[in-house]
Amino acid sequence: MGLRSRIRHEFGFVRGNLSVLLVSWILMNLVGSLPYIYFSLYVEELGGSPFIIGIIDFVSFVALASVQFLGGYLADAYGRRWVIVSMTFGTAFSNLIFAFAPSWELIVVAVLIQNVCLVYQPALIAMTADSVPSEKRGLGFSMIMFLSNLASLASPIIAGVLFLYYGTFEGVRIGFLIVTAFFLGAAVIRIKLKETLKNVRTKGKNAKNVLNSYPQAVKEGLGVWRLLPRSMFFLFAINGIGSFSYALINSYFVLYATQILGVQEFEWAILMTWLTTTMVLGALPCGKLVDRYGRTKPLLISWLVYVPFPLLFIYGNLPLLYLGFFLFGVSNALFMPGYSAMEADLVPKELRGKEVGCNQFVTYVLMAIGGLAGGFLYEDVGPAFPFFVAFALSIICTLLQAVLIREPDKRHD
């Protein structure tokens, strides 16, 4: 088989909605993380403290959680396309509030608005699962990760250059303006999406009906678990614990590295580039592993690889930090396609929006609590303490993954 034929055979499923989504993700990921490389330092310059950063995380994830049931219900009742397109525009414009915020209090307002706009997440995940053939899910989801992370390689370097020329404060503000422009471009591209569900409601998509449907959305989101296999519930539970542990430490990486470990700000940008490079290089091989050897083994390996990371970060000099972020990147490259593929295998198309909505509601509530707890522990107990807790929780997740998760007998389309 020639190279062209092999590429067509492996990637021929990339067409239609999936190609539109990929182009929009590339645009968004080119700059999406740009202002967040130094975001915690930006909040400090606006008068915030580590605990205030925890409050911002708490508000962010509570806002995300509050719209997940509704987002899942809307995705299955009214279709995926309209909510994805409209709310991508909303997300784009919300970055302007971050760019011009005069104090950390307005940052809280900005994260609230932006994360309510992410009501489209369940629809986006459901449409992606609808668009990838079951036999190509490992490769498909890893390819999405590969291209998204490849695009995002530019963000840390651009952030570092902005820091060198403009400093943290003005550099982050310019970063949010760049994000606004690129996200608007992605929103325009997403207008080309086609609906993937049949028999969707064509009437009633107004604000009053959407809000009135919230109780029904919660009821159907919770009820969906009666229709799903136990493996999906266990997978969801392990992901929830892992997400809580990650929220404990995520916002404090840059603070700990620069203020405790003595890492220079531009060196931090290089470390983030290294992390992204690891995920890029690992994405496609890990996706092929998921398709060839099943979902459970890569998922277990991802947890085993991640376990040492929090300790390597706490005690890290630069070589240990590079090793730690390498392990973190490999873990992500294995986990993302493994989890996404198994979720699509276990959940029928007509229930995906509700399952994702409920799943993400609980996950974001746990991350909200994790972000708040992380801020308290970092400021009042000790900067290293959140990382020790994350280490302990990663061991628990590894054991649960090994004992509870089994390959599905049947894969849904």
N, C-alpha and C positions, 0 to 999 in steps of 0.2 A: 504494500500500500504506500503510495507516494505521500510526501509531506502535506500537500494541499488536501488530498483525500482524507488523510488522517485527521487533520485539523477540522475538516467539515464533519467527519464522523464523530469526533469528540465534542465539538462545540456548535453543531448544527441547530441545537435547541435554542440558541441565543437569537431570538427574533421577536418581533411584535412588542408586547408590553415589557418583556424582560430587557430588550435592547434600550427601550426608552428609559426604564428605571436605571439601567447601568450608566447611561450618559448623564442622567441627573445626579446620581450618586457620585460620579467622578467629579462633576462640577462642585458639588457640595463638600466633598472630602478634600478637594484641593486646598481649601482654606478653612474648613469647618472648625478644626482644632486650633487655628492660628491664635485667636485671642485667649485661649484657655491654657496655653503653655505657661503663662505667668499670671493666670487669673487670680489665684489666691493672693499674690503680691499686689495686684491691682486693687483688690478689696481692702487690703491693709492700707494702701495709699489713700483710699476713700474714707478712712477712719475705722475700718473694721478690725476685728481681732480673730484669733483662731476659733473662738466660740461663735462669733458672728458668722464666720465662714460655715460653721456647722448649721447655724440657723438658715442660711441661704440654701444649703443642701437640703435641709428639712423641708423648706417651702417648695423647693424645686420638685422633689420627689412626691410630696403630698399632692401638688398640683397635677403631676403626671398620673398619679394613682387615681385621682378623682375623675379623670375622663376616660379611663381604660374600659370600664364596663360599657359606658355610652359609646365609645369608639368601636368596640367589638360588636355591639348591637346594631349600630348604624351600618357597619360594613356588611353584615349579613342580611339586614332588612332592606336597606336602600342602595346597596352596592358599594364597591370599593372606590371607584374613580372620583366621584364628586368630592368626597371628604378629603382624599389625598391632594387633589389639585387646589381646592380652596384653602386648606389649612397650610399648605406649603407656602402660599403667598403670605399668610399671617405670620408664620415662623420667620420668614425673611424680614418683614418690616419690624418685628420685635427686636431685632438686633440693634436698631437705631436707638432704642432706650438705653441699652448697655453703653453705646458709644458716647452718649451725651449725659450720662448720669452724674449729678454733682456730688452725690454721697452714696454710701452703701445702702441706705434705706430705699433709694430708687432702684438699686440692683435687685432688691427683694421683689419689687413690683415687676421688674423686667422678667425675672425668672418665672414669676407667677403667670404672666401673660404668655410667654413663650411656651411654657410647658402645657398650658391649656390648649394652645394651638396644636400640640402634638397628640391631640385626640385622633389624628389620622394614623398613628402607629399600628394599631391592630389591622386596619384596612391595608396598610402597606405590607405588613408581614403576610397577611392572608393572600393578597394579590401575588406576591413573590412566590409563595408556596403553590398557588394555582398555576403559575407559569413555568415551573420547573418539573420535567418528567420524573416519576418516582425512581427510575433506574439511574438517573443522573443527579440525584439530590446532593450527594456528597460533593461531587465535582461542581455542581451548580452553585451551591452556597459558598464553597471555598473560592470559586472564581469571583463571586461578588466581593468576598472579603479581600481577595488578591488585588482586584482592580481598585477597590475603595482605599485600601491601605497604600497601594502604589501611588495613588493620587495624593494621599495625605502625607507622603514623604516630604513634600515641599513645605508644609506648615511650620514644623519646628525651625527649619532653617530661616524661613521668612520672618518668623517671630524673633529669632535671635538677631537678625539683621536690623529689624525695627527697634529692638532693645538697644543695640549698639548706637544707632543713629538718633533715636528719640527718647530713650529711657523706657522704663516700665509703663508709666502712666499714659503718655502720648502714644507709645507703641501699641498698647492694647486697644486704645480708642480707634486708631487707624485700622487695626485688625478687624474690629467689629464693622467698620464701614465697608471694608473689602468683603466680609462675609455677607453683608446685606446685598451687595451687587451680584455676587455669585449665586446666592440662594434665589434671588429673583429670576435669574437665568434658568435655574433648574425648575422653578415653578412654571415658567412659560413652556419649557420642554414637556413637562408632565401633562399639559393640555392634550397631548397626542395619545394618552393612554386610552385603552378600550376596556369596557366593563367585562369582568370574567364570570359574573354570576348571571344565571337566568332567573326569570320571574322575580325581579326586584321591584320594590314599590316605586312608582314614578311620581306619586303625589304625596304631599304632606311634608316635604323637606323645608319647613320653615322653623324659625327659632322656637316658637311656642310648642309645636309638636315634638321637636327634638328634645326640649327640656322635659316635656310631659312624659316622654318615653323612658326617662331615667329609671324609675322604679321597675319597669318591665325589663329594662336592660340588666339591672342587677339580678333580678330573679332568674332570668334566662342564663346569665353568665355563671351564676352559682350552680344552677341546675344542670349545666352541661357536663359536670363531672360524673353524674350518674350514668352517662352514656359513653364514657371513655374508659379504657383499660387502666388497671392499677399502675402499670408501669409509667403511664403518663403523669399520674399523680405523684409518684415517687420522684420522677425526673423533675417535675415542677418544684417539689419540696427541696430537693438538693440544690437546685438553681437559686431558690430563694435564700437559703442559708449562705451560699457563696456570694450572692449579690449583697447581702447584709455585711458580710466580712469585707468585701471590696469597698463598700461605701464608708466603712470605718476609716479607711486609710487614703482613699483616692485624692481627696483635696489637700492632703498634708504631705504628699510626696515632695513637692517643690519646696515647702517650708522646711521640712526636716533635712532635705538634701542641702539647701543653701545655708540654713541657719545653724544646723547641728553638725552636719558632715563637712561643711566648708566647700561644697561644690560651687563653682562660679556659675553665674546665670547663663552665660553662653554655652558652657560645658553641659548644662542641663538640657539645652536645646539639642545638642549633639546626642546626648543619651536618649532623648525621645525619638530622634531620628533612627538611632540604632534599634530601639524597640520596634518601631514601625517597619524597618527593613527586615527584621527577623520574622515578623508576621507576614510580610509580602513574600519572602522566599519560602516560607513554610506552607503557605495557603494551598496551592494546587497539589503538592505531594500529599498533604494531610487530607485533602478532599478525596483524592484517589484512594487513600487508605480506608476512608469511611465507606466508599462504595464497594471496595474489594473485600474488606474484612468485617464489615458490619459497623454498627454505631457504638456498641457498648465498650469495646476494647479501646478505641481512640479516646472515648470519654474518660475512661479510667486512667489511661496514660496521661491525659491532660491534667488531672488532679495530682497524680504522682509527681509530675514535672513541676507543678506550681508550688507544692508544699514548702520547699526550701526558700522560696523567694522572699517572704517577709523577713526572715532572719538575715539573709544576705543583704537586704536593704538596710536593716537596723545597724549592722556592724560593718557596713560597706566602706572600703576605700574605692577608688575608681575602678580597679580591676574587678572587684567583687560586685560592684554596681553593674558593670557591663555583663558579667556572668548572670546576675540576678535578672536583669531585663531580657537577656537572651532566653532564659527559662520561662519567663513570663510570656514572651512573644510566642514561643513554641506551644505553650499551654493554650493560649488563645487560638492559635492556628488549628489546633486539634479540637478544641471545645466547640467553637462556633459552628462549623459544618456538621459535627456530630450531633449537637443538640438540635439544630434547625432541621436536619434530615430526619431525626427520630421523631420530633414533634410532628412533622408533616406526615410521616409514616403512620402515626397513631391516631391522628385527628382527621375525620372526614371533612371534605371541602366545605360542606354546608354548615359546619360547626366551628370552623377555624377562627372566624372573627370573634365569636363569643369566648372560645377557649383562650385565645391570645389576650383578650380584654381582661378576663378574670385573672389569668396568669400574671399579667403585667401589673394589675391593680395590687395584688398581694406583694409582688416583687418590689414595686416602688414604695409601698408602705414600709416594708422592711428596710429599704435603702434610705428612706427618710429618717427612720429611727437610727439607722447606722450612721448617717451623716451627723446627726445631732449628738449621738453618743461619742462619735469620734472627736468632735470638737471639744466636748466636755473632758474626755479622757486626755486628750493632747494638752489642753490648757491647765487642767486642775490635778491630774494624776501624774502625768509625765509624757513627754513627746513620743517615747518608744512604746508606751503601753498599748495604743490601738493596734500596733503591728504585731505585738505578742498575741493579742486576742485573735487577730486575723489568722495567724499561724495555727492556733489551736482549732479554729473553725475549719480550716482547710484540711486538717487531719480527719475531722468528723465527716466532712463531705467525701473524702476519699474512701473511708470505710463504708459509708452508706451506698456510694456508687458501686463498690465491689459486691455488696450483699444483695441489694434490692433491684437493680436494673437488669432486665433481660431483653434480648432481641424480640421484636414483634413477630408473631406468626404470620400476619398479613400486613402488607403495606397499602395504604390508601393512595389513590391517584391525586 
